[in-house]
Amino acid sequence: MQDRHSPLAKLSLLSAALSRKIGSPAGAIALALAAATAGAQAPDAPPSAAPAPATPGARGKAVVSLQFNGDEKLREELQKLVGADAEAQAAGATSITILQRAHTQRDLVIKALRAHGYYASRVSARAAGRDVDDPAAIDAIDALPAGADVPVEVAVESGPLFNVQSIDVVLPPAASTMLARDKFPLTVGKPAEAAKILSTDDEILNQLQRHGYALARIVKRDVLIDHDTHTARITWRVDPGPPATMGTVTFRGQQRTETELLERRVPYQPGEPYHPDRIEDLRTRMTELGIFSSVNIIRGNALDADGHLPVVVEVTERPPRTIGFSASYASSEGAALRAYWQHRNLTGEADSLRLSAEATGLIEHSLADTGFAITADYRKPDFLRVDQAMTLQAAVIREINDAYRRQSAMIGGGIERLINKGFVVRAGIAFETEVVETAERRATYLPLSLPMGMTLDRANSPLDPTRGYRLALDVIPYFDLRNPGHPFVKLRATGSTYLDMTGSGSTVVALRASIGVMPGATKDAVPPDKRFYAGGGGSVRGFDYQSAGPRDADHRPLGGQSLIEGSVELRQRLTEKFGAVVFVDAGTTYSSSLPGKGDPPRIGAGVGVRYYSDFGPIRADVATPINRRPGDSWYGLYISIGQAF
């Protein structure tokens, strides 16, 4: 066995988890390793038992083979382990480096076996036909032709699996009743896996901290191996320390940011009972500001005279100014270019100003007849209270599409309040002056709106979600100041969910549904740009933008007073950087204020590819209408950043 003489065994004697012997002499050494679970020895660090260097000569590399007698699943894991280490080496190594690599391979296997609860395993390694502990091994490697690869054989007999016989935590009586042992990762009768032993360390401390013992620590962990019964007994000796309360918070590293802003966001008062969730709340509130590239929270290692635990928050500010560019293309809409400039900490209060410009229809129309939008957005967090932000907007827009042409200027503002993580409610007011031209007429509107809504985002990524869901509801009352007798309300609810079919995010089924209504509205009272439309890259792919609904005799979209949409998409990751999708979209608008009366929904289906860049997936989709009508395109091509929904 390698228990007595390997470098790993010698290191284990220095670990804090010293054990005494029950059974064979090698058992204590093996168990100490399992309890400590030290990281793998660096590949090029010479083992303590390495032979004396010989005259180096350039070789190829170590070609490792594994001979295994034991559980098949474990064999596969060990094969991957030695294979990954072997792939990391380069050709042209010296003989001594090759031998060191062989020692490392053997030690990696020993650690992996003990991590899984195999404490009586036998592992040997041979290089160029010689045992790696044989001083003659270096001569055998030197005897190979220059540049030749060196065969390394690792032979493994896993031996019996050791199970947990007992678990004991030694604590003062006042604290011992606070532990819920049924929540320990380690279980009596199950394998004595090193990873679960260490996870139980964390669980013990976490439970005590959640009861207010902020300075709890494990004084000693004893892991006792019995080679006769193939069992392990584990005992933790724990010092809970004194009960603690939340203390003062000190901030470091801020340069442009006002300290008063950060102090207002501390989610507790000094003297409140200590709880680790309050520390995480503090981290979340600092991160949500969006102005820091890192937030490091350092808990004090001692209580002050009042029993408070002081906390230091070290922050690193992000560069305050950012510029960005993006582009997209749809065969029915042409190309669009977007650019923005943003200052994310304008006055030191984490308030941001974003100036954006967008040009649309660059290929679809002549340069003099393209659409554009110039917008300014200001956001001030913690307006009047923490977790509440004020927003201000201004925009100048020219929109050109088959349904209408619009020229508009808008100003508005609102309040957003974060209820809890991912749940935001909002309300505001906006005024717009616009001229909208259709094939029938040209009209001027002065709509005053009171937009309200909520979003609930439980998805795990903004651009490439693989699990979770999203819900959004928008309610917008409109009052046209030129026609005050005909107000109307526009409501739309949208939901999407993401099902991770493999648990790794490689295969995802994404679903989306949306419904929109304008109860009580009359068609003439609703400006063309405020109607519902379906079709295009973010709606029913395969149909031209806004065309999946009622049309006039010249196939121009008319829009509607209600809408219904749905999408199903299968997303398959093929490699680290590339993926493929298949999808079906359906939807339409209706001239009535409630959906259902009119033509059946338009259906589009297609396929796409995804390139997963560092800033999000780049998508390219091609779709075709399933129930195509005269005047509909045969296909649609869509290229943009981010998933379709």
N, C-alpha and C positions, 0 to 999 in steps of 0.2 A: 504493500500500500504506500501511497504518497503522503499519508497523514503526518509522519514524523519528519520527513526530510525535505518536503517541497518548500519553496519560498513562501507559498501561501500559508502553510502551517506555521512557519516561524513568525510571520506577521501576525497570525491570529493570537499568538501567546501574549501580544501586547494589547489586545483589544480590551474594552471595558467589560465585555461579556465573558469573563473567565468562567470556566466550568470545571467541576471536579469529575473524576472518572467513576462510571458505573459500568462494568463490563470491560471490554478490551481497552488497552492504553490509548489506542488511536481515537477512541470515541470522543474524548474531551476536546481534542484538537479539532476534529471535524465539526463538532457542535459549536465551538467558539466561532468558527468561520460562518456557520449558518446564522448565528445570532447577530454577528457584526455585519455580515453581508457587505464586506468592503468592495469597492469598485475594482474592476478588472485591472490587472497589472499593465502598465504602459507597454505597448508592443515591443519597444526597443530597450526597455529597462532590463539589464542582465539579471537573471535569477541568482540567488545567493549561492546555489550549488553549481553554477556554470563552470565548465572546465576552463583551464588556463588557456589564454589565446595562443593560437598557432599562427604560423605565417599566413596572412590573409591572401586570398586569391579571389578573383572575380568569378561569381557563380551566376546562375540564372535566378531562380527563386524557389522557395519551398513549395512542393506540390503535395498537399495534405490529403490523406485518405483516412476514413474513419471506420474502424471495426467495432461494432456495437452488439452487445448482448443484453437485451432488456426490453422495456416498453417501446413500441413502435413510434408513438407520438413523441416520446422523448428523443428517440433517435433522430427524427426529422428536425427537432429544435437544435440538437447538438450539431447536426450536419450544416444547418444554416449558420450557426455560430462560428464554426471553424472555417466555413466557406467565406463568410464576410471578412474574417480576419486575414485569410489568405489573399483575398482580392485586394486588400489594402497595401500589400507589399509591392515593391518595384523590383524589376529584374536587375542583375548586376550587383547583388549583395555579396558581402564577404562571407567566408565560411563561419566566422564567429557570429555574424548577424543571423545567418541561417539557423545556427544552433540555438541562439537566443529566441528566435521565432518559434522553434519547436518546443522549447520550454514553455513559452507563453501559451501555445495551443493547448498543451497538457493542463496548464493551470486554469485556463478558461473553462475547460471541460469539468475539472474538479469543482470549481465554484458553481457552475450551472447545476451539477448534480446535487450539491449540498443545498442550493437554493430551493430545489424541489423536494427535499427531504430524504435524499439518498446519502446517508452518512457512513455507510460501510462499502462504498464502491471501490473498485480497483481500476486505476488508470495508469497506463504506461505509454511512452512515446519513443519512437525509434527514428533516427535520421540517418539516411544512407545505410540502413541495415543495422545500426548500432543504437543501444539504449542511450537516451540523451544524457543520463547521469554517468555514462561510461567515459572516462578520459580519452579513450581511443576514438570517440565519435568524431572529434574534430579531424583526426587523421583520415577517417573514412570519407568525410566530406571533401577534404583536400585531394584525395585520390581520384575524385571524379574529374572528367575533362573540364577544362576552363569553359565557363559560360553555360555548363549543363545545369538543368534543374535538379534539385535535390529532393528525393522522395522522403516524405515524413509520414509515418503511420502512427495513428493514435488508436490504441486498443482500450475498450471500455467494457467493464462488467458492472452494471449499475448496482447489483446487490438488492437487498430488501428495502422496501419503503418504510420509513419511520413515521409513526403517527403520534399525535399529541395524547399523552396519558392524563395530564392535569394542567390546569392554569390557575395561578394564584397571584393576587395583588395584595401586597402588604402596605397598609395605609393606617393612619391614626383613625380611631373609631368614628370620630365625627365626620370624616370624609369618606369612609369606606362605603357607606350606604348610598352615596351619590352616583356610584358607577353602575351602569346598565351593562352587565357582562354579556347579555345576549346580543349586543351590538358589536362585540369584538370580531374583527376579521378572522381571528384564530379560533378554532372550535375543537373541543375534545373529540377524539376519534378520527379527526381529519389529518392529512399529511402535515408534518411540521415544516412547512415551507418558510424559508427565511423572509421572503417578501411579506408574508402575512404576520410574521413576528414583528417586523418593523412597523407595519401598518397598525398593529395593536398598540405599539408605543404611542403613535400619533393619536389613536382613538382615546387612550387613557388620558393623555394630556388635554385633548380637546374637550372631553366630558368634564373634567375638573375645571377647565377655564370657563366653560359655560355655566358653572355653578359659582363663579366669582373668584376662583383661585388662579389668578393671572400668572403667578410665578411658579406654578407646579412644575416639578422636574422629576425625571426618573434617576434615582440614585444608583441603582444597580439592576441589571437583568441577568438572572441565572438560568442557563439552559442545560439541563442534565440529561445525558443520553444513557439509555440502557441497551446494550448490544444484545443481551440475551432475549429481551422481549421486543426489541425493535420499537421502542417508544421513547418519547421525550417529555420531560417535566419542565415547565417554564414558570419562573417566579419573577415578578417585578416588585422592587422596593421603591416606593414613591414618596417624595416629600411634597405635600400640596402647598406648603407655604401659607402665609396668612391670607384671609379674605381681602380682596382689593376693591376699590372704587375707581371710577373714571377720574383721570386727573387733567391737568391743563395741557393744551396743545401748543407746541412751538413750531413755527414755520421757518424753513430755510430754503434758500436758493432762488426765491422770487426776485426778479429785477424790475420788470415793468408793472407787475401786478400789485395792486393795493392789498396790504395785509388784512385790512378790515374786511374786505370781501371774503377772504379765506376763513377768517374767524367766524363770520356769520354762517358759514356753511358747516361748521362743526355740529354734528347731529346729537350732541349730548351736553350736559352741564357737569362741571366737576362735582364729585360727590355721589353721582348716580352709581348703582351697582355695576361692577365690571361685567362686560359680556363681549366675547370676540366679534359678535355680529356688529356691534357698534363701531369697531375698528374697520370692518369691511364697509360699513355705511360711509364712514369718513373717507375711505379710499375712493368709493364710487362717486361721492359728491365732488371730490377734487378732479377726478377723471372726466366727469360730465361737463365740466367747463370747456373742454376742448382746447385749452391753451397750453397744456403740459405734455411733453413727450414722455416723461416718466414721473411716477409718484411712488416714493419709497417711505413706508411708515415704520418707524423704529420705536418699539415699546421700551420703556425703561426697565432696567434689570433690578430695580429696587423701588419700594414704596417710599413716598415722602412721609414727613412726620404725621400727616393726617390720614395716612393709609391710602392716598391716591396714587395711581399709576400714571406718571407723566408720559407723554407721547410726543415724538418729534416727527414732523412731516417734511421730508426733503423732496423738492420739486425741481424739475428742469423744464424751463419754458421753451416752447416751440418757437421757431422764427415767426414773427408777427405777421409778415406779409407773404402771400401765396398767389401765384398765377397758375392758371390751368387752361387746357385746350381739349376739345373733343370733336369728333366727327361722326356722322351717321349717314346711312344711305337707304332709301327705299325706292323701288322701281316706280311706284306710283306718285311719290312725293319729291323725288330728287334728293340731292345731297344737302346736308345741313352742317354748318360749322359753328362752334360755340367757343367762347373764351370768357374768362373771368379774372378779376383781381379782387383779393380779399385781404382785409386787415382784421385779424381775429382778436385783437386786444387794443382797441382804439384809444381808450382813456384809462387803461389800467384796471377796469372793472369787468374784464372779459367780454365787453361788448364788441360786436363785429359789424363791419361794413363790407358788403359784397357788391361789386359792380360787374354786370354781365352784359354780353352782347351776343346775338345769335343771328345768323343769316340762313334762310331756308329756301328751298326750291332752286338751288344754284345750277342744277343741270336741267330741271324740268322747265324753267323759265329763262328768259333773257336776263342779263345782269341788271338791267333797269327795271325789271318787273319781278324781282324777288321779294320775299318777305323778310322782315327783320324784327327784332325785339331788343330794346335797350332797357335794362332794369337796374334798380338800386334797392338793396335790402339792408335794413339795419335791425340788429337784434340786441336787446339788453337783458341779460339774465338777472334773476333775483330782483325783479321789479316789484316794489312794495312788500314782497315777501320772498323767502327762499323757495325755489322750485317753481317760480312763476316768471315768465319772460314777456317783455314787450317787443312787438315787431312792427316795423314801418316799411312800407313798400311804395315805390313809384315806378311807372313803366310807360314807355312809348312803343306802340306795336303797329306793324303793318302785316296783315295776314292775307295770303292769297291761296285759294284752293278752288276746287270745282264747285263747292257749295255756295261760297260767297267771297267777297273781298271786304276787308275791314281795316280801318284806320282808327286807332284808339289811343287815348291817354288816360292813365289811371293813377290814383293815389289811395292809400289805405293804411290801416293799422289794426292791431289786435293784441290779444292776451293769450298766451299759452301757459297751461299749468300741468306740471308733471304730477300725476296722482300716485303712481308707483312705477317701477321699472317697466318701460315700454308702453305705458298707458298715459296718453296725453289728451287733454281736452282743450278746445280753443274757441274763441269768439272774437269777432271784429266788425269793422265797418269799412266800406270801400265806396268810392265815387268814381264814375267813369264817364267820359264823353267819347262817343264813337259814331262813325259813319260806316254803315254796312250796306253793301251793294250786292244784289242778286240779279238773276236774269229778268225778274219781274219789276224790281223797283230799287230805288236808292233812298235810304232813310237815315235820319239822325236820332240817336237815343242818348238819354242821360240817366243810366241806371244807377240807383243807390242800392247797395246790397249790404246785408248783415250776415256774413258767412259764419257758420258755427259747425262744429264737428268734433270727432274724436278718432284717435287711432290707437290700436292695441297691437303691438309688434312683439311677438314671441318667437320670431325666426332667429336662427343662429348667425345670419350674415345678411348685410344689406344688399349685396350684389350677387351672391351665390348661395342662397339658403339650401340646406340639405335636410333640415328638420324644423318643426315648429309651425307657426301659423301667423297670419296677419288679418286684422279686421280694420275697416275704415268706414266711417259714416260722415257724410257731408249734408248739411241742411242750409240752403241759401235762400232766404226771402229777397225778392227783387221788387223795387219800386221805381218805375220810370217817371222821372220828374217832368217829362214832357207829356206823359199820359198817366197821371196819378190814379185814375179810376180803375186800372187793370193790373194790380200787383199779382205776383205769382211766386210760388215756392218750388225750388228744384231740390230734390232729394236723391241721393245715390249711396248705395251700400255695396261694398266690395269685400270679399274674403278670399284668402288663398291659404293653402296648407301644403306642407312638404313632408313626404313619407320616405324615410330612409329605409330601403328594403334590405340592405346588407349590414347596417350598423357601422359601416366605414365611410358612408357618403358617396360610394362609387356608383350606386344605382338609386335614383330618386324618382319618385312619382310626384309630380306637382299638379295641383288642381286649383282652379280659380273660377269664381262666379261673381257676377255683378248684376245689380238691378237698379234702374233709375225711374223715377216717376215725377210728374208735375201735377198733383191733384188740383182740380178746379181751374187749371189754366186754359185759356183759349189760344188757338194757334196764332192769331194775328197779334196777340199781346206779347208773345215771346220773340225777342229778336233772333234772327237766324243763327248768330254765333252762340246763343245761350241754349239752343236746342240740343238734344242728344243725337250723337252720331256713332255708328259702328263701322268697323273695317279698318285695316291697316296693321302696321307692325305691333302695336300695343293692344290690338283688339281681335279682329277676325282676319288672320293672315291669309293671303291668297286673293282677297278682295282689295280694291283700291281704297285709299284713305277716305273714310266717311261714306263709302258707297254701299255698305251692307245694310240697306234699308230702303224706304220709299224714294223713288226718283221721278223726275218729270219726263216729258216725252223725249227730251234730248239726253237722257240718262244722267242728268245732274242731280246730286243728292239733295233731298229736301229736309232731312233731319226729322226728328220726331219729339213727342212729348213724353215718351217712355222708352225704356231700353231693357234688354236682357242679353247677357253674354255668359259664356262659359268656355273653359279651356282645360284640356288634359295633356300633359306633357311627360314623356319618359326621358330622363336624362341619364346617360350612361358614360361614366368616366372610362376612357380607353387606356390612356397613359397618364403620367403625371401632368402633362401639358395639354393633352387633347381629349375631347369628348364628343359624343354624338347625341342627338335628340330626335325623337319622332313626336308629332303633336297633331291634335285635332282641336280646332276652334269653332265655335258657333255663336251666332248673335245677330241681332237686328234691332231696329227702332220701329216704333209704332206712332201713328198720327194721333192715337187716343192717349189720354192722360194715364192710363194703366196698360201694361203690356198684355198681349194676347189676341187683339183684334187686328188682323192684317195678314200679310204674307208670312210664311213660316221662316224661321231663322235661316240665315245663310251659313253654310258649313265650308270650312277650309281645312286642308290637311297638308302636311309637309314634313320635311326632314331638315336637320341643321347640323352644323359643327360648332364646337366651342374650343377656343384657345384660352387656356387659363394663365393669364399674365399675372404679374406681381400686384397690379392694381385692380384686378377683377377679370371676369371672363369676357372675351370678345366673341360675339355671336354672329353667325351668318346663317340665315334661314331662307329656305325657298319653299313656297307653298302654292297650291293650286286650288281653285274653287271646286267643290264637289257638286253643288247645285248651281252651276253657272247660268246667268241670264244673258240675253243679247246685250252687248255693250260692255260686259265684264271682261277684264283681262284674263288671259289664260294662266298667268302665274304672277307671283310677287316675290321679290328678293329684298331681304332686310339685313342690314349690317349695322351693328351698334355695340356699345359697351354694356355689360350686365345681362342677366337673364331676361327673358320676355316678361316675367312677372315673379 
